[in-house]
Amino acid sequence: MAKVLVVAEIKQGVLKSSTAELLSKAKSIGAEAAVVAIGSGIEGLVPELVKAGSDTQYIADDQSLELFSAGPYAACVVEAAGQFGADQVWFGFSESSKATAPRVAAQLDAACASEITDVTLGDDGLQVVRPAITNKVIQRVKINTDKLVAVVRAGAFEIDESVSGSQNVVKLDAPAPDLKAVIKELVSDASGEIDLADADVVVSVGRGARNEEGIALVKELADDLNAGFGSSRAMVDAGFMPHSKQVGQTGKIVAPNLYIAVGISGAIQHLAGMSGSKVVLAINKDPEAPIFNIADYGIVGDLFEVVPILREELKKVKA
Ligand SMILES: Cc1cc2nc3c(=O)[nH]c(=O)nc-3n(C[C@H](O)[C@H](O)[C@H](O)COP(=O)(O)OP(=O)(O)OC[C@H]3O[C@@H](n4cnc5c(N)ncnc54)[C@H](O)[C@@H]3O)c2cc1C
């Protein structure tokens, strides 16, 4: 039986949904699933980790682990992988995963696959699927090493609510501090806006909105929907939107339940960041815009007319 260790994604003490998604997937391929949770004051998350489908919970809970640091975090994952006898270690997609996964792979002498969208265990052995070259090709990669470390693309797997685990907590000692790099402080975007990566709905604005006035109009739609507010690169390059809001190949990868692209043409580099969305609605005045090729719903029209109508209709629905 395969043994999959999932690295819990915890942000400000809150367990992210990617952890349950990965545990559900591990169970669906018939693997024994364990989880490793790293941080400070996180022991209270154990019931959630059990409910999410883990059968063993490796907990590294120490004051020194309050702020993310790739070296010590990797040491915890390697320790848990060793104790569990994991043949696969899965991370959800995040900046910290991208920094930790290669360190873990090197220490475990494992293959390292990034941005995978599927894992299969069949007669052909272990294989992973990953989009490459801005989603132009889908690679199926056979893993020839005994161990695999993988970073899973956001939204690739779904939570199976029927999955559950059993409680078996193993406490890990705090690792030695990393003397080469010490994180002193994390400065986060203090805007208080909904994080794009976590948002259930994302509304993104493109060059079609032209200027600040157009952006404000689209932002109002995002606010009505309690949605994350994203952008195409065109609006970032023009200085209208911060890079932290850019969706795409060189920005954030999002996979919300609903993605609304407003005045965005649908360049392949933009699609690379949002094509995993469950439902896509595009608003564009050009019926030939490539975004309509991947949209589930399309509105051909001038966004300056369409967005206010949408907002009015939303108001009615809410009332
Ligand atoms: C290496 C590289 C990396 C890149 N990375 C990214 C990335 O991460 N993210 C990203 O987004 N792009 C990225 N790009 C840029 C990408 O190629 C496109 O240039 C960009 O996505 C275009 O943004 P846009 O759709 O807003 O603008 P445009 O392509 O100019 O499209 C604007 C759209 O708005 C429509 N429109 C105009 N007026 C209205 C109106 N009144 N009402 C309704 N619709 C209207 C037009 O019909 C058009 O379809 C990258 C490019 C390169 C080369």
The ligand as an SDF file (V2000), in Angstrom:
LIG
                    3D

 53 58  0  0  0  0  0  0  0  0999 V2000
    6.4620   36.0460  -20.5820 C   0  0  0  0  0  0  0  0  0  0  0  0
    5.0790   36.6190  -20.4520 C   0  0  0  0  0  0  0  0  0  0  0  0
    4.3900   36.4420  -19.2770 C   0  0  0  0  0  0  0  0  0  0  0  0
    3.1100   36.9680  -19.1100 C   0  0  0  0  0  0  0  0  0  0  0  0
    2.4340   36.7490  -17.9460 N   0  0  0  0  0  0  0  0  0  0  0  0
    1.1550   37.1930  -17.8540 C   0  0  0  0  0  0  0  0  0  0  0  0
    0.3880   36.9460  -16.6780 C   0  0  0  0  0  0  0  0  0  0  0  0
    0.8600   36.3620  -15.6910 O   0  0  0  0  0  0  0  0  0  0  0  0
   -0.8750   37.3810  -16.6460 N   0  0  0  0  0  0  0  0  0  0  0  0
   -1.4750   38.0570  -17.6860 C   0  0  0  0  0  0  0  0  0  0  0  0
   -2.6490   38.4250  -17.5750 O   0  0  0  0  0  0  0  0  0  0  0  0
   -0.7670   38.3130  -18.7840 N   0  0  0  0  0  0  0  0  0  0  0  0
    0.5280   37.9250  -18.8920 C   0  0  0  0  0  0  0  0  0  0  0  0
    1.2320   38.2250  -20.0110 N   0  0  0  0  0  0  0  0  0  0  0  0
    0.6490   39.1810  -20.9680 C   0  0  0  0  0  0  0  0  0  0  0  0
   -0.3610   38.5700  -21.9170 C   0  0  0  0  0  0  0  0  0  0  0  0
    0.3270   38.0720  -23.0480 O   0  0  0  0  0  0  0  0  0  0  0  0
   -1.3660   39.6400  -22.4000 C   0  0  0  0  0  0  0  0  0  0  0  0
   -0.6710   40.7110  -22.9740 O   0  0  0  0  0  0  0  0  0  0  0  0
   -2.2560   40.1860  -21.2910 C   0  0  0  0  0  0  0  0  0  0  0  0
   -2.8350   39.1260  -20.5530 O   0  0  0  0  0  0  0  0  0  0  0  0
   -3.3530   41.0330  -21.9040 C   0  0  0  0  0  0  0  0  0  0  0  0
   -4.1310   41.6160  -20.9100 O   0  0  0  0  0  0  0  0  0  0  0  0
   -5.6330   42.0250  -21.2320 P   0  0  0  0  0  0  0  0  0  0  0  0
   -6.4050   40.8350  -21.6480 O   0  0  0  0  0  0  0  0  0  0  0  0
   -6.1450   42.8260  -20.0850 O   0  0  0  0  0  0  0  0  0  0  0  0
   -5.4580   43.0610  -22.4370 O   0  0  0  0  0  0  0  0  0  0  0  0
   -5.8080   42.9210  -23.9680 P   0  0  0  0  0  0  0  0  0  0  0  0
   -5.2000   41.7160  -24.5490 O   0  0  0  0  0  0  0  0  0  0  0  0
   -5.5010   44.2340  -24.5740 O   0  0  0  0  0  0  0  0  0  0  0  0
   -7.3800   42.6760  -23.9800 O   0  0  0  0  0  0  0  0  0  0  0  0
   -8.3320   43.6010  -23.6060 C   0  0  0  0  0  0  0  0  0  0  0  0
   -9.6920   43.0090  -23.9140 C   0  0  0  0  0  0  0  0  0  0  0  0
  -10.7030   43.8900  -23.4660 O   0  0  0  0  0  0  0  0  0  0  0  0
  -11.7460   43.9040  -24.4270 C   0  0  0  0  0  0  0  0  0  0  0  0
  -12.4230   45.1950  -24.2950 N   0  0  0  0  0  0  0  0  0  0  0  0
  -11.9750   46.4360  -24.6540 C   0  0  0  0  0  0  0  0  0  0  0  0
  -12.8850   47.3730  -24.3110 N   0  0  0  0  0  0  0  0  0  0  0  0
  -13.9170   46.7190  -23.7380 C   0  0  0  0  0  0  0  0  0  0  0  0
  -15.1610   47.1490  -23.1860 C   0  0  0  0  0  0  0  0  0  0  0  0
  -15.5020   48.4410  -23.1400 N   0  0  0  0  0  0  0  0  0  0  0  0
  -15.9980   46.1950  -22.6870 N   0  0  0  0  0  0  0  0  0  0  0  0
  -15.6850   44.8770  -22.7340 C   0  0  0  0  0  0  0  0  0  0  0  0
  -14.5010   44.4330  -23.2550 N   0  0  0  0  0  0  0  0  0  0  0  0
  -13.6370   45.3300  -23.7450 C   0  0  0  0  0  0  0  0  0  0  0  0
  -11.0730   43.7240  -25.7700 C   0  0  0  0  0  0  0  0  0  0  0  0
  -11.9730   43.1810  -26.7100 O   0  0  0  0  0  0  0  0  0  0  0  0
   -9.9340   42.7650  -25.4050 C   0  0  0  0  0  0  0  0  0  0  0  0
  -10.3260   41.4230  -25.6100 O   0  0  0  0  0  0  0  0  0  0  0  0
    2.5160   37.7200  -20.1830 C   0  0  0  0  0  0  0  0  0  0  0  0
    3.2230   37.8900  -21.3710 C   0  0  0  0  0  0  0  0  0  0  0  0
    4.4820   37.3530  -21.5070 C   0  0  0  0  0  0  0  0  0  0  0  0
    5.2160   37.5460  -22.7980 C   0  0  0  0  0  0  0  0  0  0  0  0
  1  2  1  0
  2  3  1  0
  2 52  2  0
  3  4  2  0
  4  5  1  0
  4 50  1  0
  5  6  2  0
  6  7  1  0
  6 13  1  0
  7  8  2  0
  7  9  1  0
  9 10  1  0
 10 11  2  0
 10 12  1  0
 12 13  2  0
 13 14  1  0
 14 15  1  0
 14 50  1  0
 15 16  1  0
 16 17  1  0
 16 18  1  0
 18 19  1  0
 18 20  1  0
 20 21  1  0
 20 22  1  0
 22 23  1  0
 23 24  1  0
 24 25  2  0
 24 26  1  0
 24 27  1  0
 27 28  1  0
 28 29  2  0
 28 30  1  0
 28 31  1  0
 31 32  1  0
 32 33  1  0
 33 34  1  0
 33 48  1  0
 34 35  1  0
 35 36  1  0
 35 46  1  0
 36 37  1  0
 36 45  1  0
 37 38  2  0
 38 39  1  0
 39 40  1  0
 39 45  2  0
 40 41  1  0
 40 42  2  0
 42 43  1  0
 43 44  2  0
 44 45  1  0
 46 47  1  0
 46 48  1  0
 48 49  1  0
 50 51  2  0
 51 52  1  0
 52 53  1  0
M  END
$$$$
